[in-house]
Amino acid sequence: MLGRTTQTMTVSLPPEIMKEVERRARIERKSKSQLFRDMFTVYEEMQRERRWQNARQAGRRAFKRLNITSEEELDRILHEVRGE
């Protein structure tokens, strides 16, 4: 006998949001569960992009702090640090 491949989660939503969820599920011909899974996937993508933006900002701050003005200069520094 196979076990469940999903688990149930209960979520409380204000009535107006619930109506919108039901409407969108109907329009897209998806279950509310599938709509939530799709929304969660989009949320994860947004979080991943936010982390990349934060990393790029940190890199720009480090470049400025270390007075690195080009990718070539960064490559030179990395090779020095690595002993190459």
BAMIVO-759930 format. One record per residue (C-alpha): residue number from 1; residue in one letter; x, y, z. Coordinates in steps of 0.02 Angstrom, whole numbers, plus 50000, padded with zeros to 5 digits. Layout:
BEGIN
+-----+---------+-------+-------+-------+
| num | residuo |     u |     v |     w |
+-----+---------+-------+-------+-------+
| NUM |       A |     X |     Y |     Z |
...
+-----+---------+-------+-------+-------+
END
This chain:
BEGIN
+-----+---------+-------+-------+-------+
| num | residuo |     u |     v |     w |
+-----+---------+-------+-------+-------+
|   1 |       M | 50000 | 50000 | 50000 |
|   2 |       L | 50068 | 50171 | 49952 |
|   3 |       G | 50072 | 50316 | 50074 |
|   4 |       R | 50003 | 50487 | 50040 |
|   5 |       T | 50104 | 50596 | 49924 |
|   6 |       T | 50030 | 50755 | 49995 |
|   7 |       Q | 49988 | 50827 | 50164 |
|   8 |       T | 49841 | 50936 | 50212 |
|   9 |       M | 49860 | 51113 | 50275 |
|  10 |       T | 49723 | 51227 | 50339 |
|  11 |       V | 49735 | 51412 | 50300 |
|  12 |       S | 49624 | 51552 | 50363 |
|  13 |       L | 49586 | 51690 | 50238 |
|  14 |       P | 49475 | 51843 | 50244 |
|  15 |       P | 49314 | 51812 | 50145 |
|  16 |       E | 49360 | 51933 | 50005 |
|  17 |       I | 49527 | 51846 | 49976 |
|  18 |       M | 49444 | 51675 | 49981 |
|  19 |       K | 49319 | 51732 | 49849 |
|  20 |       E | 49463 | 51791 | 49740 |
|  21 |       V | 49556 | 51626 | 49762 |
|  22 |       E | 49400 | 51530 | 49712 |
|  23 |       R | 49370 | 51645 | 49563 |
|  24 |       R | 49550 | 51630 | 49501 |
|  25 |       A | 49549 | 51441 | 49524 |
|  26 |       R | 49388 | 51432 | 49423 |
|  27 |       I | 49456 | 51545 | 49285 |
|  28 |       E | 49620 | 51449 | 49273 |
|  29 |       R | 49530 | 51282 | 49290 |
|  30 |       K | 49640 | 51231 | 49436 |
|  31 |       S | 49604 | 51168 | 49608 |
|  32 |       K | 49634 | 51287 | 49752 |
|  33 |       S | 49775 | 51172 | 49804 |
|  34 |       Q | 49859 | 51186 | 49633 |
|  35 |       L | 49834 | 51374 | 49634 |
|  36 |       F | 49920 | 51384 | 49804 |
|  37 |       R | 50063 | 51273 | 49744 |
|  38 |       D | 50086 | 51387 | 49593 |
|  39 |       M | 50083 | 51542 | 49705 |
|  40 |       F | 50211 | 51464 | 49821 |
|  41 |       T | 50325 | 51426 | 49674 |
|  42 |       V | 50315 | 51609 | 49622 |
|  43 |       Y | 50351 | 51661 | 49802 |
|  44 |       E | 50506 | 51550 | 49806 |
|  45 |       E | 50566 | 51626 | 49641 |
|  46 |       M | 50542 | 51801 | 49713 |
|  47 |       Q | 50640 | 51755 | 49869 |
|  48 |       R | 50781 | 51680 | 49764 |
|  49 |       E | 50788 | 51840 | 49660 |
|  50 |       R | 50789 | 51946 | 49818 |
|  51 |       R | 50937 | 51846 | 49885 |
|  52 |       W | 51030 | 51874 | 49721 |
|  53 |       Q | 50992 | 52060 | 49728 |
|  54 |       N | 51060 | 52066 | 49906 |
|  55 |       A | 51217 | 51972 | 49853 |
|  56 |       R | 51244 | 52092 | 49706 |
|  57 |       Q | 51222 | 52242 | 49821 |
|  58 |       A | 51346 | 52167 | 49945 |
|  59 |       G | 51467 | 52139 | 49802 |
|  60 |       R | 51450 | 52320 | 49744 |
|  61 |       R | 51482 | 52380 | 49922 |
|  62 |       A | 51636 | 52269 | 49935 |
|  63 |       F | 51700 | 52331 | 49766 |
|  64 |       K | 51680 | 52510 | 49826 |
|  65 |       R | 51759 | 52476 | 49996 |
|  66 |       L | 51908 | 52387 | 49916 |
|  67 |       N | 51918 | 52515 | 49775 |
|  68 |       I | 51897 | 52381 | 49640 |
|  69 |       T | 51849 | 52466 | 49478 |
|  70 |       S | 51839 | 52324 | 49351 |
|  71 |       E | 51809 | 52138 | 49331 |
|  72 |       E | 51990 | 52121 | 49271 |
|  73 |       E | 52050 | 52194 | 49435 |
|  74 |       L | 51938 | 52075 | 49532 |
|  75 |       D | 52007 | 51927 | 49432 |
|  76 |       R | 52186 | 51984 | 49470 |
|  77 |       I | 52147 | 51996 | 49657 |
|  78 |       L | 52062 | 51825 | 49658 |
|  79 |       H | 52211 | 51745 | 49571 |
|  80 |       E | 52328 | 51825 | 49698 |
|  81 |       V | 52224 | 51762 | 49845 |
|  82 |       R | 52216 | 51587 | 49770 |
|  83 |       G | 52404 | 51588 | 49740 |
|  84 |       E | 52383 | 51564 | 49553 |
+-----+---------+-------+-------+-------+
END
